[in-house]
Amino acid sequence: MKLPPALVAGVAGPLLSILARSWRIELEGKERWESLADGDQPYVLLCWHDALLPLLWRHRGRGITLVISGGREGRYLAAYARRLGYREVRGSSTRGGVRALLGAVKALRAGRPAAFTPDGPRGPHRVFKDGALLAAQRGLAPVMVVHAGARRAWRLGSWDRMLVPKPFARVRIAYGEPVVVAAGKAELATARERVLAQLANVVREVRWDVEAIPTA
């Protein structure tokens, strides 16, 4: 049965928030993110799809524009994200991609941060797509990668094996070094390699992550 996203968010949202308040969050490299977030400049926040739940909670209330799919699961996530203070643009690599890219660029040029999952909305799991880098390049914004893991957690049976930290779990969140995406095709390729390296680094820094190292 297909339930309205608002109903799902209204029921599951408060339960997720109660769960999230019990987590004991540890931060690695937080000064890297704070240098951007507190610097009144736009940036692109980049994470793998499976780490979304703890990262949505950690970055709530900052008006970040979330690029999210128009499918049913995306609508559920969007409804919950709105409760946490996120903005949204709809689209993905398979549907509405141009609209999503333009929406993200518009947000960045207006001085607001945007967030992407480069392997979403349907995978393959941790296989990188370049839409976020194009948005960063056109929106004149650096890219900040972030990842999350938990000492005790459930993994859903979805394509991304989404992480759901258990009650009172230790949750570790790691931030990478900002990556600037300069103009030009060659610079885009260079930035891609640097971002992939940063993603691999934050996965290692989290240490409790049982998933594979990112693939190109």
C-alpha positions in Angstrom: 0.0 0.0 0.0 1.3 3.4 -1.0 1.0 5.8 2.0 1.1 9.6 1.6 4.6 11.0 2.3 3.2 13.5 4.8 1.5 10.7 6.7 4.7 8.7 6.8 6.7 11.7 7.9 4.1 12.5 10.5 4.3 9.1 12.1 7.9 8.0 11.4 9.4 11.5 11.7 8.9 11.9 15.5 10.1 8.4 16.1 13.2 8.9 14.1 13.9 12.2 16.0 13.5 10.4 19.4 15.9 7.8 18.2 18.4 10.4 16.9 18.4 12.3 20.1 19.7 9.2 21.9 22.8 8.9 19.6 26.2 9.9 21.0 27.7 11.7 18.0 31.5 12.1 17.6 32.9 14.4 15.0 36.1 14.0 13.0 37.4 17.1 11.1 34.5 19.2 12.1 36.6 22.4 11.7 36.8 21.7 8.0 33.0 21.9 7.6 32.6 24.8 10.1 35.1 26.9 8.1 32.6 26.7 5.3 29.3 26.6 7.2 30.2 29.5 9.4 31.9 31.5 6.6 28.6 32.7 5.0 29.4 31.1 1.6 27.7 28.4 -0.4 29.1 24.9 -0.5 28.1 21.4 -1.7 27.8 18.7 0.9 28.4 15.3 -0.5 27.6 11.9 1.1 26.8 8.3 0.1 23.1 7.5 0.2 23.4 4.9 2.9 24.6 7.5 5.4 21.7 9.9 5.0 19.8 9.4 8.2 22.4 10.4 10.7 23.7 13.1 8.4 20.2 14.6 7.9 19.9 14.8 11.7 23.4 16.3 12.2 22.9 19.1 9.7 19.3 19.9 10.4 18.0 23.5 10.8 20.5 25.1 8.4 18.3 25.5 5.3 20.4 23.2 3.2 18.9 22.5 -0.2 18.6 18.7 -0.6 18.7 17.2 -4.1 16.3 14.2 -3.8 14.5 11.9 -6.2 10.9 12.3 -7.2 10.2 8.6 -6.5 8.2 7.3 -3.6 11.2 6.7 -1.3 12.5 10.1 -2.2 9.2 11.7 -1.3 9.3 10.0 2.1 12.8 11.3 2.7 11.9 14.7 1.5 8.9 14.9 3.8 11.1 14.0 6.8 13.9 16.4 5.7 11.4 19.3 5.5 10.5 18.6 9.2 14.2 19.1 10.0 14.5 22.4 8.1 15.8 21.4 4.7 14.8 22.8 1.4 14.5 20.5 -1.6 14.8 20.2 -5.3 13.5 17.1 -7.1 15.4 15.1 -9.6 18.0 12.4 -10.1 20.4 11.0 -12.6 17.6 9.0 -14.2 14.6 11.4 -14.0 14.5 15.2 -13.7 18.2 15.5 -13.6 18.5 18.8 -15.5 15.8 20.3 -13.3 17.6 19.2 -10.1 20.9 20.5 -11.4 19.5 23.9 -12.2 17.7 24.1 -8.8 20.9 23.3 -7.0 22.9 25.8 -9.0 20.3 28.4 -8.3 20.5 27.7 -4.5 24.3 27.9 -4.6 24.4 31.2 -6.5 21.9 32.6 -4.0 24.4 31.8 -1.2 22.8 28.6 0.2 24.4 25.2 0.6 23.2 22.2 -1.3 23.5 18.5 -0.5 23.8 15.5 -2.9 24.1 11.7 -2.7 26.2 10.9 -5.8 25.1 7.3 -5.9 21.4 8.0 -5.5 18.6 7.5 -5.9 18.8 3.9 -7.0 22.5 3.1 -7.2 24.6 1.2 -7.9 25.7 1.4 -4.3 28.6 3.8 -3.8 29.2 4.3 -7.5 29.9 8.0 -8.2 27.8 10.1 -10.6 29.1 13.6 -11.5 25.9 15.8 -11.1 27.1 17.2 -7.8 30.4 18.3 -9.3 28.7 20.0 -12.2 26.5 21.9 -9.7 29.5 22.9 -7.7 31.4 24.0 -10.8 28.5 26.1 -12.1 27.5 27.3 -8.7 31.0 28.5 -7.8 31.0 26.4 -4.6 33.6 24.1 -3.0 32.7 20.5 -2.3 32.7 19.1 1.3 32.5 15.3 1.6 31.0 13.7 4.8 30.4 10.2 6.0 28.8 8.5 9.0 29.0 5.2 10.7 27.8 3.7 14.0 29.2 1.3 16.6 25.8 -0.4 16.7 23.4 -0.2 13.8 20.8 -1.8 11.6 21.2 -2.0 7.9 18.0 -1.9 5.8 17.4 -4.4 3.0 17.3 -1.5 0.4 19.7 -1.2 -2.5 21.9 1.1 -0.4 21.8 -0.9 2.8 20.8 2.3 4.6 22.4 2.8 8.0 20.0 3.2 11.0 22.0 3.6 14.2 20.5 1.8 17.2 19.3 3.6 20.3 22.2 5.2 22.3 24.7 4.1 19.6 28.0 5.9 19.2 27.8 7.6 15.8 31.0 8.9 14.2 30.8 11.6 11.5 33.9 12.5 9.4 34.4 15.5 7.2 36.9 15.7 4.3 39.0 18.6 3.0 37.1 21.1 0.8 37.6 20.5 -2.9 37.4 23.4 -5.4 35.9 22.6 -8.8 37.5 25.0 -11.3 36.1 25.8 -14.7 36.8 23.4 -17.6 36.4 19.7 -18.4 39.9 18.8 -17.3 39.5 20.5 -14.0 36.2 18.7 -13.5 38.0 15.3 -14.0 40.7 16.4 -11.5 38.1 17.4 -9.0 36.4 14.0 -9.4 39.6 12.2 -8.5 40.1 14.4 -5.5 36.5 14.0 -4.3 36.7 10.2 -4.6 39.9 10.2 -2.6 38.3 12.3 0.1 35.3 9.9 0.2 37.6 7.0 0.7 39.4 8.9 3.5 36.2 9.7 5.4 35.0 6.1 5.1 38.3 5.0 6.7 38.1 7.7 9.4 34.6 6.6 10.4 36.1 3.1 11.0 32.8 1.4 11.9 31.8 1.3 8.3 31.5 -2.3 7.1 30.8 -1.3 3.4 33.1 -1.2 0.5 35.5 1.6 -0.3 34.0 3.9 -2.9 34.3 3.0 -6.6 34.5 5.3 -9.6 
